[in-house]
Amino acid sequence: TNSDQIREAMETISNFVGDKGLYGLFNNAGIAFGSPPSKSTAIEYERLESYRQVMEVNFFGVVQVTQAFLPLLRKGKGRIIMNASIAGFFGSPYVSPYTASKFALEGFSDSLRREVLPLGVSVSILEPGYVVSQIMKPNIPEGLEPYKERER
């Protein structure tokens, strides 16, 4: 999370939209693992630093961006869309940092929704299911992937 970039983006957009405010904010942050990789992503071996890195991007970054843009969203009676994950509902093995961050995003989004609705701002959560992509592949032990090739 880069606070200077968030501030600069907010200032640029604020200058562009002016008194109309902002109609929409799409929060899409996601890394699955910290770096460097642990010897295994099993909870027993996962480094605490990995949890911190994933939470910083997937949760605290979203909180910071949302806080920065809320004044513009209130002006525009806008909508915040959070790109979360099915991992925010169901824990899966070998991806606990990612799962924990998405559970946190779910709770934050629900609280935010209740706070800003009276101000004319709506909050929606997208919760895509498992998608065949490279985000999870590097650290999941061979043969223990969430879905086998034939199930994709």
Salt bridges, closest charged atoms under 4 A:
ASP4 OD1 - ARG7 NH2 3.26
GLU11 OE2 - ARG7 NH1 3.75
ASP110 OD1 - ARG113 NH2 2.66
ASP110 OD1 - ARG114 NE 3.50
GLU149 OE1 - ARG152 NH1 3.20
